Amino acid sequence: MNRMSSEANKKFVSNIKKEIQQKIKTENKNIKALNDENMELTRSIEGYSNFYHEVEHFFTESMADFNVKQDELPDYFKSNINEVYQNYSQIRLDAIDEKNHLNEYILHCKKEIQTNQRSLKFYKSQYSDSDIFSECLPLVDVYEKKIELYEKNIQKTNDIISTLDEIINILSNWK
């Protein structure tokens, strides 16, 4: 009977190792996706920042060209070049929609952080409390990395939201 118990234990440990290796593989794919999101967020920060500066430049040139103040630009374009007015009005609405979408993404990231913290806590406890789960250390590293990436993505998303707020603010009279 001890022999069966030993064989059953070996099979159990073997199955656990396979499960952990599969989980590591899956989580590494998730980390790659998070890294891709991180790079996209970095590009978005630059893109929105550049766009904001282009809008500022356009407004400065328009004020000089048409001899109007910045707060008069929406009415000027609405009366004289309605297409430009419509474009900037739509950009403002799109910025508001994007900001809402990004706030939802932040909530998603926060939920994922909580989930990954629970998994991290579990695998840390298994790693430190049991010889059976000695294979868990790589998963501890993986979950720590995922949490770190989610936190970075939240920060970058907040940076984008800040720039979107600047865009929304500069276009506040373009309704």
Backbone as ProteinMPNN parsed JSONL, in Angstrom:
{"seq_chain_A": "MNRMSSEANKKFVSNIKKEIQQKIKTENKNIKALNDENMELTRSIEGYSNFYHEVEHFFTESMADFNVKQDELPDYFKSNINEVYQNYSQIRLDAIDEKNHLNEYILHCKKEIQTNQRSLKFYKSQYSDSDIFSECLPLVDVYEKKIELYEKNIQKTNDIISTLDEIINILSNWK", "coords_chain_A": {"N_chain_A": [[0.818, -1.182, 0.0], [2.001, 1.237, 0.694], [3.65, 1.488, -1.48], [1.817, 2.001, -3.561], [0.852, 4.386, -2.663], [3.15, 5.913, -2.858], [3.583, 5.827, -5.62], [1.232, 7.053, -6.469], [1.635, 9.544, -5.35], [3.893, 10.385, -6.803], [2.749, 10.53, -9.348], [0.852, 12.51, -8.862], [2.54, 14.709, -8.276], [3.859, 14.877, -10.722], [1.705, 15.55, -12.407], [1.028, 18.02, -11.303], [3.342, 19.484, -11.888], [3.2, 19.505, -14.699], [0.827, 20.948, -15.013], [1.568, 23.399, -13.899], [3.631, 24.15, -15.652], [2.137, 24.485, -17.987], [0.497, 26.584, -17.166], [2.441, 28.565, -16.794], [3.265, 28.883, -19.433], [0.876, 29.868, -20.592], [0.52, 32.226, -19.077], [2.819, 33.615, -19.79], [2.209, 34.236, -22.42], [0.152, 36.004, -21.894], [1.637, 38.008, -20.664], [3.156, 38.869, -22.837], [1.131, 39.994, -24.384], [0.371, 42.068, -22.656], [2.74, 43.555, -22.664], [2.68, 44.358, -25.334], [0.388, 45.984, -25.246], [1.401, 47.921, -23.549], [3.407, 49.085, -25.137], [1.786, 50.138, -27.162], [0.324, 51.973, -25.686], [2.393, 53.721, -25.038], [3.008, 54.738, -27.583], [0.579, 55.989, -28.053], [0.547, 57.979, -26.096], [2.532, 59.691, -27.063], [1.422, 60.302, -29.57], [-1.064, 61.586, -28.942], [-0.075, 63.745, -27.49], [1.467, 65.071, -29.437], [-0.632, 65.705, -31.182], [-2.144, 67.473, -29.603], [-0.341, 69.626, -29.453], [-0.272, 70.322, -32.148], [-2.888, 71.242, -32.493], [-2.834, 73.472, -30.8], [-0.933, 74.986, -32.223], [-2.295, 75.34, -34.664], [-4.449, 76.883, -33.748], [-3.1, 79.169, -32.85], [-1.97, 80.12, -35.27], [-4.374, 80.534, -36.687], [-5.618, 82.505, -35.141], [-3.899, 84.639, -35.64], [-4.04, 84.814, -38.452], [-6.798, 85.363, -38.924], [-7.366, 87.389, -37.245], [-8.632, 87.097, -34.676], [-9.636, 86.258, -31.308], [-8.751, 83.414, -29.246], [-11.0, 82.251, -27.954], [-12.933, 83.107, -29.677], [-12.611, 81.685, -31.954], [-14.187, 79.222, -32.422], [-16.781, 80.24, -33.112], [-16.094, 81.843, -35.302], [-15.118, 79.934, -37.168], [-17.401, 78.334, -37.38], [-19.163, 80.056, -38.626], [-17.777, 80.781, -40.971], [-16.027, 78.775, -42.026], [-17.309, 76.08, -41.918], [-16.787, 73.331, -42.072], [-14.291, 72.944, -40.841], [-14.986, 73.703, -38.27], [-16.861, 71.665, -37.675], [-15.154, 69.425, -37.811], [-13.369, 69.874, -35.614], [-15.204, 69.929, -33.539], [-16.089, 67.299, -33.628], [-13.7, 66.0, -33.032], [-13.385, 66.757, -30.372], [-15.585, 65.404, -29.218], [-14.823, 62.778, -29.819], [-12.513, 62.616, -28.258], [-13.605, 62.742, -25.713], [-15.092, 60.346, -25.731], [-12.954, 58.519, -26.023], [-11.574, 58.975, -23.661], [-13.453, 58.011, -21.81], [-13.465, 55.316, -22.561], [-10.819, 54.65, -21.92], [-10.867, 55.001, -19.161], [-12.477, 52.839, -18.481], [-10.717, 50.818, -19.241], [-8.738, 51.187, -17.313], [-10.147, 50.407, -15.012], [-10.498, 47.716, -15.672], [-7.792, 46.889, -15.625], [-7.206, 47.274, -12.914], [-8.879, 45.362, -11.73], [-7.697, 43.082, -12.807], [-5.2, 43.248, -11.59], [-5.893, 42.744, -8.932], [-6.837, 40.093, -9.158], [-4.497, 38.831, -10.06], [-2.851, 39.346, -7.894], [-4.013, 37.73, -5.943], [-3.487, 35.226, -7.083], [-0.7, 35.33, -7.076], [-0.208, 35.449, -4.314], [-1.189, 32.922, -3.582], [0.572, 31.165, -5.023], [3.011, 31.937, -3.959], [2.666, 31.135, -1.309], [2.452, 28.391, -1.698], [4.907, 27.824, -2.753], [6.621, 28.494, -0.647], [5.698, 26.875, 1.409], [5.632, 24.178, 0.738], [7.121, 21.226, -0.481], [6.16, 19.901, -2.641], [5.225, 21.792, -4.365], [7.445, 23.047, -5.389], [7.983, 23.874, -7.862], [6.754, 26.228, -8.265], [8.022, 28.724, -8.146], [8.746, 29.988, -10.661], [6.181, 30.824, -11.469], [5.542, 32.659, -9.503], [7.301, 34.705, -10.174], [6.253, 35.328, -12.699], [3.634, 36.273, -12.108], [4.273, 38.496, -10.531], [5.524, 40.052, -12.481], [3.356, 40.471, -14.25], [1.614, 41.983, -12.627], [3.186, 44.248, -12.252], [3.311, 45.186, -14.923], [0.578, 45.739, -15.42], [0.255, 47.833, -13.583], [2.033, 49.727, -14.694], [0.74, 50.123, -17.133], [-1.637, 51.28, -16.262], [-0.638, 53.701, -15.275], [0.393, 54.853, -17.642], [-1.963, 55.032, -19.082], [-3.366, 56.848, -17.519], [-1.736, 59.061, -18.042], [-2.335, 59.463, -20.739], [-5.055, 60.083, -20.52], [-4.84, 62.479, -19.169], [-3.699, 64.1, -21.179], [-5.766, 63.924, -23.037], [-7.692, 65.287, -21.581], [-6.59, 67.847, -21.736], [-6.877, 68.288, -24.469], [-9.674, 68.16, -24.696], [-10.29, 70.313, -23.085], [-9.078, 72.504, -24.485], [-10.684, 72.486, -26.637], [-13.133, 73.11, -25.635], [-15.132, 74.991, -26.29], [-16.006, 74.169, -28.719], [-18.631, 72.905, -29.617]], "CA_chain_A": [[0.0, 0.0, 0.0], [2.894, 2.372, 0.647], [4.118, 1.606, -2.856], [0.753, 2.679, -4.305], [0.827, 5.759, -2.201], [4.324, 6.562, -3.433], [3.319, 5.988, -7.056], [0.171, 8.061, -6.589], [2.269, 10.819, -5.033], [4.722, 10.747, -7.961], [1.848, 10.934, -10.421], [0.289, 13.797, -8.454], [3.587, 15.722, -8.455], [4.055, 15.002, -12.17], [0.562, 16.292, -12.94], [1.157, 19.408, -10.836], [4.408, 20.112, -12.676], [2.664, 19.749, -16.037], [-0.15, 22.029, -14.9], [2.301, 24.638, -13.666], [4.309, 24.498, -16.902], [1.11, 24.997, -18.898], [0.1, 27.892, -16.648], [3.543, 29.479, -17.109], [3.179, 29.149, -20.877], [-0.291, 30.727, -20.798], [0.767, 33.532, -18.471], [3.837, 34.302, -20.599], [1.471, 34.813, -23.553], [-0.542, 37.179, -21.353], [2.657, 39.042, -20.459], [3.474, 39.42, -24.159], [0.008, 40.874, -24.752], [0.487, 43.264, -21.816], [3.859, 44.335, -23.206], [2.179, 44.983, -26.565], [-0.482, 47.083, -24.821], [2.278, 48.946, -22.992], [4.027, 49.8, -26.253], [0.718, 50.901, -27.815], [0.046, 53.122, -24.82], [3.519, 54.643, -25.204], [2.791, 55.418, -28.865], [-0.596, 56.846, -27.904], [0.956, 59.167, -25.329], [3.246, 60.569, -27.997], [0.491, 60.754, -30.602], [-1.999, 62.58, -28.397], [0.7, 64.936, -27.137], [1.744, 65.76, -30.704], [-1.878, 66.256, -31.69], [-2.472, 68.646, -28.793], [0.527, 70.725, -29.878], [-0.721, 70.727, -33.479], [-4.101, 72.044, -32.296], [-2.374, 74.771, -30.28], [-0.285, 75.694, -33.327], [-3.353, 75.731, -35.588], [-5.195, 77.987, -33.145], [-2.228, 80.353, -32.858], [-1.938, 80.619, -36.658], [-5.716, 81.009, -37.055], [-5.858, 83.788, -34.463], [-3.127, 85.653, -36.359], [-4.563, 84.93, -39.819], [-8.158, 85.886, -38.983], [-7.431, 88.484, -36.284], [-9.643, 86.794, -33.662], [-9.131, 85.658, -30.071], [-8.941, 81.956, -29.226], [-12.379, 81.903, -27.598], [-13.789, 83.485, -30.806], [-12.358, 80.778, -33.09], [-15.299, 78.34, -32.796], [-17.83, 80.989, -33.829], [-15.547, 82.26, -36.596], [-15.12, 78.793, -38.092], [-18.781, 77.891, -37.591], [-19.768, 80.991, -39.585], [-17.029, 80.963, -42.214], [-15.47, 77.505, -42.54], [-18.054, 75.159, -41.066], [-16.162, 71.999, -42.075], [-13.263, 72.953, -39.791], [-15.724, 73.7, -37.004], [-17.409, 70.317, -37.483], [-14.039, 68.507, -37.528], [-12.887, 70.062, -34.243], [-16.287, 69.508, -32.645], [-16.058, 65.836, -33.593], [-12.476, 65.617, -32.314], [-13.694, 66.918, -28.942], [-16.45, 64.28, -28.838], [-14.006, 61.564, -29.868], [-11.613, 62.65, -27.1], [-14.437, 62.381, -24.552], [-15.346, 58.903, -25.844], [-11.7, 57.806, -25.773], [-11.309, 59.098, -22.227], [-14.349, 57.06, -21.149], [-12.951, 53.976, -22.87], [-9.591, 54.453, -21.158], [-11.249, 54.813, -17.758], [-12.907, 51.436, -18.389], [-9.501, 50.013, -19.307], [-8.094, 51.281, -15.991], [-10.911, 49.528, -14.114], [-10.125, 46.354, -16.051], [-6.435, 46.637, -15.125], [-7.272, 47.17, -11.452], [-9.455, 44.042, -11.432], [-6.672, 42.086, -13.134], [-4.176, 43.319, -10.542], [-6.428, 42.023, -7.767], [-6.837, 38.663, -9.483], [-3.111, 38.364, -10.11], [-2.314, 39.38, -6.527], [-4.489, 36.51, -5.281], [-2.706, 34.1, -7.626], [0.663, 35.484, -6.565], [-0.225, 35.055, -2.901], [-1.347, 31.467, -3.543], [1.784, 30.471, -5.457], [4.063, 32.218, -2.974], [2.443, 30.271, -0.151], [2.762, 27.021, -2.101], [6.357, 27.739, -2.925], [7.321, 28.561, 0.633], [5.169, 25.919, 2.379], [5.5, 22.798, 0.297], [8.095, 20.681, -1.428], [5.416, 19.467, -3.829], [5.038, 22.925, -5.249], [8.717, 23.756, -5.585], [7.978, 24.372, -9.237], [5.935, 27.445, -8.303], [8.786, 29.964, -8.183], [8.57, 30.733, -11.925], [4.86, 31.461, -11.491], [5.637, 33.841, -8.642], [7.931, 35.736, -11.007], [5.315, 35.699, -13.768], [2.555, 37.112, -11.562], [4.869, 39.782, -10.158], [5.731, 40.797, -13.727], [2.04, 40.891, -14.748], [1.127, 43.069, -11.768], [4.002, 45.417, -12.591], [2.877, 45.684, -16.232], [-0.741, 46.367, -15.259], [0.46, 49.12, -12.92], [2.614, 50.639, -15.687], [-0.295, 50.446, -18.116], [-2.548, 52.228, -15.622], [0.031, 55.013, -15.248], [0.435, 55.395, -19.001], [-3.337, 55.36, -19.444], [-3.645, 58.118, -16.832], [-1.037, 60.105, -18.798], [-3.124, 59.716, -21.951], [-6.273, 60.765, -20.087], [-4.449, 63.869, -18.874], [-3.561, 64.791, -22.461], [-7.118, 64.045, -23.589], [-8.334, 66.392, -20.858], [-6.078, 69.089, -22.324], [-7.523, 68.43, -25.787], [-11.084, 68.484, -24.434], [-10.327, 71.686, -22.548], [-8.781, 73.499, -25.524], [-11.815, 72.455, -27.576], [-14.362, 73.17, -24.824], [-16.153, 75.816, -26.934], [-16.337, 73.572, -30.016], [-19.69, 71.945, -29.263]], "C_chain_A": [[0.867, 1.252, 0.0], [3.418, 2.6, -0.755], [3.09, 2.335, -3.716], [0.706, 4.164, -3.915], [1.989, 6.545, -2.799], [4.123, 6.806, -4.926], [2.25, 7.062, -7.29], [0.749, 9.446, -6.324], [3.125, 11.287, -6.204], [3.848, 11.229, -9.112], [1.238, 12.301, -10.124], [1.299, 14.919, -8.705], [3.83, 15.954, -9.947], [2.933, 15.814, -12.8], [0.623, 17.761, -12.541], [2.21, 20.135, -11.662], [3.928, 20.432, -14.08], [1.685, 20.921, -16.016], [0.549, 23.379, -14.724], [3.02, 25.074, -14.937], [3.324, 25.062, -17.92], [0.667, 26.399, -18.462], [1.181, 28.927, -16.945], [3.487, 29.869, -18.584], [2.026, 30.115, -21.177], [-0.031, 32.14, -20.276], [1.845, 34.305, -19.225], [3.21, 34.904, -21.856], [0.73, 36.07, -23.104], [0.438, 38.325, -21.128], [3.037, 39.672, -21.787], [2.367, 40.384, -24.602], [0.049, 42.169, -23.93], [1.63, 44.159, -22.272], [3.444, 45.052, -24.482], [1.266, 46.164, -26.231], [0.356, 48.245, -24.301], [2.926, 49.766, -24.1], [3.0, 50.653, -26.993], [0.363, 52.137, -26.991], [1.15, 54.169, -24.939], [3.366, 55.429, -26.504], [1.611, 56.386, -28.77], [-0.266, 58.11, -27.128], [1.613, 60.169, -26.263], [2.289, 61.151, -29.035], [-0.465, 61.814, -30.1], [-1.275, 63.866, -28.014], [1.017, 65.754, -28.39], [0.485, 66.414, -31.258], [-2.268, 67.509, -30.918], [-1.637, 69.848, -29.234], [0.166, 71.219, -31.28], [-1.978, 71.601, -33.38], [-3.719, 73.431, -31.778], [-1.768, 75.614, -31.399], [-1.331, 76.193, -34.334], [-4.136, 76.92, -35.036], [-4.374, 79.271, -33.163], [-2.18, 80.962, -34.256], [-3.289, 81.202, -37.065], [-6.027, 82.35, -36.402], [-5.126, 84.916, -35.193], [-3.721, 85.889, -37.751], [-5.918, 85.637, -39.87], [-8.407, 87.016, -37.98], [-8.588, 88.304, -35.289], [-8.949, 86.2, -32.44], [-9.457, 84.163, -30.075], [-10.383, 81.571, -28.901], [-13.382, 82.297, -28.696], [-13.642, 82.527, -31.99], [-13.535, 79.862, -33.412], [-16.392, 79.061, -33.587], [-17.357, 81.423, -35.208], [-15.617, 81.107, -37.597], [-16.53, 78.298, -38.373], [-19.459, 78.764, -38.639], [-19.086, 80.984, -40.946], [-16.488, 79.672, -42.838], [-16.055, 76.385, -41.677], [-17.415, 73.765, -40.997], [-15.082, 71.9, -40.991], [-13.934, 72.915, -38.424], [-16.245, 72.295, -36.699], [-16.304, 69.314, -37.13], [-13.562, 68.634, -36.079], [-13.96, 69.715, -33.21], [-16.286, 67.988, -32.501], [-14.822, 65.332, -32.846], [-12.714, 65.715, -30.806], [-14.551, 65.756, -28.455], [-15.678, 62.965, -28.827], [-13.053, 61.485, -28.673], [-12.376, 62.265, -25.829], [-14.722, 60.884, -24.561], [-14.093, 58.087, -25.512], [-11.356, 57.843, -24.286], [-12.183, 58.109, -21.447], [-13.871, 55.621, -21.352], [-11.698, 53.681, -22.035], [-9.866, 54.312, -19.658], [-11.755, 53.391, -17.515], [-11.701, 50.503, -18.414], [-8.767, 50.033, -17.958], [-8.822, 50.381, -14.993], [-10.598, 48.06, -14.392], [-8.754, 45.992, -15.479], [-6.436, 46.459, -13.61], [-7.852, 45.823, -11.022], [-8.426, 42.947, -11.697], [-5.548, 42.084, -12.097], [-4.648, 42.541, -9.324], [-6.403, 40.512, -7.987], [-5.42, 38.109, -9.45], [-2.445, 38.414, -8.735], [-2.771, 38.156, -5.74], [-3.702, 35.3, -5.769], [-1.273, 34.142, -7.107], [0.743, 35.025, -5.113], [-0.323, 33.534, -2.781], [-0.033, 30.762, -3.9], [2.972, 30.753, -4.553], [3.903, 31.301, -1.767], [2.77, 28.818, -0.492], [4.266, 26.823, -2.211], [7.058, 27.687, -1.575], [6.876, 27.479, 1.6], [5.272, 24.461, 1.959], [6.59, 22.407, -0.692], [7.409, 20.271, -2.728], [5.328, 20.596, -4.847], [6.32, 23.727, -5.468], [8.832, 24.332, -6.996], [7.269, 25.724, -9.36], [6.739, 28.739, -8.421], [8.668, 30.692, -9.525], [7.208, 31.423, -12.023], [4.83, 32.693, -10.594], [6.222, 34.99, -9.446], [6.979, 36.247, -12.086], [4.221, 36.621, -13.23], [3.084, 38.462, -11.084], [5.066, 40.657, -11.387], [4.398, 41.31, -14.279], [1.504, 42.066, -13.94], [1.88, 44.354, -12.093], [3.568, 46.026, -13.924], [1.501, 46.338, -16.151], [-0.604, 47.733, -14.606], [1.064, 50.15, -13.878], [1.568, 51.062, -16.712], [-1.323, 51.415, -17.544], [-1.92, 53.616, -15.621], [0.052, 55.642, -16.641], [-0.971, 55.812, -19.458], [-3.752, 56.668, -18.765], [-2.95, 59.284, -17.525], [-1.805, 60.47, -20.065], [-4.389, 60.493, -21.588], [-5.975, 62.227, -19.775], [-4.319, 64.683, -20.161], [-4.926, 64.95, -23.132], [-7.891, 65.159, -22.884], [-7.869, 67.74, -21.401], [-6.728, 69.351, -23.677], [-8.985, 68.838, -25.602], [-11.205, 69.928, -23.947], [-10.083, 72.739, -23.64], [-9.917, 73.569, -26.554], [-13.164, 72.605, -26.853], [-15.478, 73.988, -25.472], [-16.563, 75.287, -28.313], [-17.378, 72.487, -29.791], [-20.611, 71.654, -30.398]], "O_chain_A": [[0.505, 2.242, -0.636], [3.611, 3.738, -1.181], [3.455, 3.196, -4.516], [0.54, 5.048, -4.755], [1.83, 7.7, -3.196], [4.458, 7.877, -5.434], [2.366, 7.876, -8.207], [0.39, 10.412, -6.999], [3.087, 12.464, -6.562], [4.168, 12.217, -9.772], [1.118, 13.145, -11.013], [0.956, 15.953, -9.278], [3.987, 17.094, -10.383], [3.189, 16.677, -13.64], [0.309, 18.642, -13.342], [1.996, 21.27, -12.087], [4.211, 21.511, -14.601], [1.714, 21.779, -16.898], [0.158, 24.375, -15.332], [3.015, 26.261, -15.266], [3.644, 26.012, -18.635], [0.485, 27.287, -19.295], [0.862, 30.058, -17.311], [3.643, 31.039, -18.934], [2.196, 31.071, -21.934], [-0.327, 33.125, -20.952], [1.786, 35.533, -19.291], [3.633, 35.967, -22.31], [0.68, 37.067, -23.823], [0.105, 39.484, -21.375], [3.221, 40.887, -21.862], [2.647, 41.46, -25.131], [-0.211, 43.248, -24.462], [1.503, 45.384, -22.268], [3.806, 46.209, -24.697], [1.357, 47.219, -26.859], [0.06, 49.408, -24.576], [2.989, 50.993, -24.016], [3.308, 51.771, -27.408], [0.131, 53.214, -27.54], [0.873, 55.368, -24.94], [3.571, 56.643, -26.526], [1.647, 57.475, -29.344], [-0.747, 59.191, -27.465], [1.283, 61.355, -26.248], [2.34, 62.342, -29.341], [-0.661, 62.835, -30.759], [-1.812, 64.959, -28.199], [0.857, 66.974, -28.402], [0.53, 67.543, -31.747], [-2.68, 68.502, -31.517], [-2.158, 70.954, -29.373], [0.288, 72.411, -31.565], [-2.108, 72.586, -34.106], [-4.226, 74.442, -32.264], [-2.051, 76.806, -31.51], [-1.258, 77.33, -34.799], [-4.451, 77.855, -35.772], [-4.902, 80.343, -33.459], [-2.331, 82.174, -34.414], [-3.344, 82.247, -37.714], [-6.627, 83.226, -37.025], [-5.662, 86.014, -35.347], [-3.884, 87.033, -38.174], [-6.157, 86.435, -40.776], [-9.519, 87.535, -37.881], [-9.402, 89.204, -35.081], [-7.826, 85.704, -32.525], [-10.33, 83.71, -30.815], [-10.929, 80.655, -29.517], [-14.539, 81.878, -28.658], [-14.45, 82.552, -32.918], [-13.87, 79.723, -34.589], [-16.868, 78.557, -34.604], [-18.12, 81.381, -36.173], [-16.104, 81.266, -38.716], [-16.824, 77.885, -39.495], [-20.241, 78.268, -39.449], [-19.747, 81.162, -41.969], [-16.502, 79.518, -44.059], [-15.374, 75.823, -40.819], [-17.499, 73.098, -39.966], [-14.978, 70.882, -40.306], [-13.503, 72.186, -37.531], [-16.083, 71.799, -35.584], [-16.488, 68.46, -36.262], [-13.373, 67.628, -35.395], [-13.636, 69.252, -32.117], [-16.46, 67.456, -31.404], [-14.897, 64.348, -32.111], [-12.285, 64.841, -30.053], [-14.278, 65.183, -27.4], [-15.858, 62.139, -27.933], [-12.816, 60.401, -28.14], [-11.852, 61.548, -24.977], [-14.611, 60.223, -23.528], [-14.169, 57.083, -24.803], [-10.898, 56.848, -23.725], [-11.701, 57.446, -20.528], [-13.877, 54.816, -20.421], [-11.547, 52.579, -21.507], [-9.161, 53.576, -18.968], [-11.492, 52.807, -16.463], [-11.669, 49.508, -17.69], [-8.24, 49.011, -17.52], [-8.183, 49.672, -14.215], [-10.452, 47.261, -13.467], [-8.579, 44.911, -14.915], [-5.741, 45.589, -13.085], [-7.375, 45.215, -10.064], [-8.294, 42.003, -10.917], [-5.008, 41.028, -11.768], [-3.887, 41.764, -8.747], [-5.998, 39.752, -7.108], [-5.174, 37.045, -8.882], [-1.565, 37.603, -8.447], [-2.001, 37.603, -4.955], [-3.298, 34.451, -4.975], [-0.706, 33.112, -6.743], [1.66, 34.295, -4.735], [0.379, 32.928, -1.972], [0.42, 29.876, -3.176], [3.848, 29.902, -4.395], [4.883, 30.754, -1.261], [3.31, 28.094, 0.345], [4.812, 25.793, -1.814], [7.994, 26.908, -1.391], [7.609, 27.18, 2.543], [5.014, 23.579, 2.778], [6.93, 23.158, -1.607], [8.024, 20.297, -3.793], [5.356, 20.359, -6.055], [6.277, 24.935, -5.703], [9.686, 25.176, -7.269], [7.199, 26.293, -10.449], [6.166, 29.77, -8.773], [8.503, 31.912, -9.532], [7.106, 32.502, -12.607], [4.151, 33.67, -10.911], [5.711, 36.109, -9.41], [6.91, 37.447, -12.35], [3.92, 37.644, -13.844], [2.396, 39.474, -11.225], [4.809, 41.86, -11.346], [4.313, 42.454, -14.727], [0.996, 43.033, -14.507], [1.278, 45.422, -12.196], [3.467, 47.247, -14.044], [1.283, 47.387, -16.756], [-1.263, 48.688, -15.017], [0.657, 51.312, -13.878], [1.518, 52.226, -17.111], [-1.828, 52.279, -18.262], [-2.59, 54.601, -15.932], [-0.238, 56.828, -16.794], [-1.135, 56.825, -20.138], [-4.418, 57.5, -19.38], [-3.506, 60.38, -17.594], [-1.911, 61.644, -20.419], [-4.75, 61.451, -22.272], [-6.775, 63.108, -20.088], [-4.777, 65.824, -20.226], [-5.209, 65.989, -23.727], [-8.655, 65.887, -23.518], [-8.665, 68.672, -21.513], [-7.085, 70.485, -23.996], [-9.472, 69.75, -26.271], [-12.107, 70.661, -24.351], [-10.794, 73.741, -23.71], [-10.086, 74.573, -27.245], [-14.209, 72.264, -27.407], [-16.654, 73.714, -25.233], [-17.383, 75.903, -28.994], [-17.057, 71.299, -29.776], [-21.547, 70.868, -30.249]]}, "name": "protein", "num_of_chains": 1, "seq": "MNRMSSEANKKFVSNIKKEIQQKIKTENKNIKALNDENMELTRSIEGYSNFYHEVEHFFTESMADFNVKQDELPDYFKSNINEVYQNYSQIRLDAIDEKNHLNEYILHCKKEIQTNQRSLKFYKSQYSDSDIFSECLPLVDVYEKKIELYEKNIQKTNDIISTLDEIINILSNWK"}
